[in-house]
Amino acid sequence: MELSYYPLTMEALDQADAEALCLFASEDERPLTGLAGLVDWRLSGRLSRMIRAGLVIGASGEALLTPPGMRLSFKKLFLFGLGTARGEDELAAKLADALRRLAQAGVKDAALQLPARLPPELGVRTLKAGDGTLLRALVFTPEPAKLVTSLSSSGVERRVVKVPSPPKASPAPRTRQRPTPPASRPVPPASSAPPHDPEPAEEPPVLRPPPPKPQRYVPPPPKDPGPKKKKR
C-alpha cells in the first residue's frame, strides 16, 4: 500500500486526488471537527444539516455514501460512525470495518483522517493489515512531517506531500498619467456655465436703396393772356 501524508488544510483538500473521501464522526461530536469539519465547511454545512435531519448521527456501525457535489474533486463521499468508542482497540476495529466497506464498494484509493483518539502507529498498522483493500491511501494529519518521523521505523512506503500556498494576487499595474499642460487661457470659475463654441455669424443682408418718396405734382399757375382783342 502506498501512503501519502497531507497537511490538514483547505488547500491540501482541494488538491488531493483520490477516488473516495472517507470521514469519521462520533455520536457525541458536535460540531464536526478535523477533516469532517473541514469538509462540512467546504460544503456550506451540508453534513451538519444531514445530522440535524437525522440522516446520519455518527452511531456505531453507521455508514453513509453520498455524492460529494461540485465543490470537491472526489467521486464518492463516505461517512462512518464511531459511536462513543474511546478505547484504542475499539477504534482500530472501526477503522478496519470502514476499510472492508470501502473494498466492498470497489474503492481502491481513498483520502481519510485517522480517528482522533487512535494512536498514529496503531492506525498505520491497521491500514497495513488491511492490505489488498486499498492500493493507495492519502492520510490527512495536522503535522505530517512529525507523523512520518514517528513512523520511520515502521517500514511503510510513505511520502509527505507539501502543498504550496496559493500565489498572492499581484497588484494591478499603476498607470502613469501625463501632467496636464498649463492652460493658455484663463479658466472660468466652477460656478460659471461651461463655454460653448460661438455660432458662426450670419452674413449681413444686402441693403438696397429705399424707393423714392412719392412726389406731389402741383401744376403751375396759368399765365395771364393779357387783354383780349376784339374781333372785327
Disulfide bonds with the S-S distance in Angstrom:
none
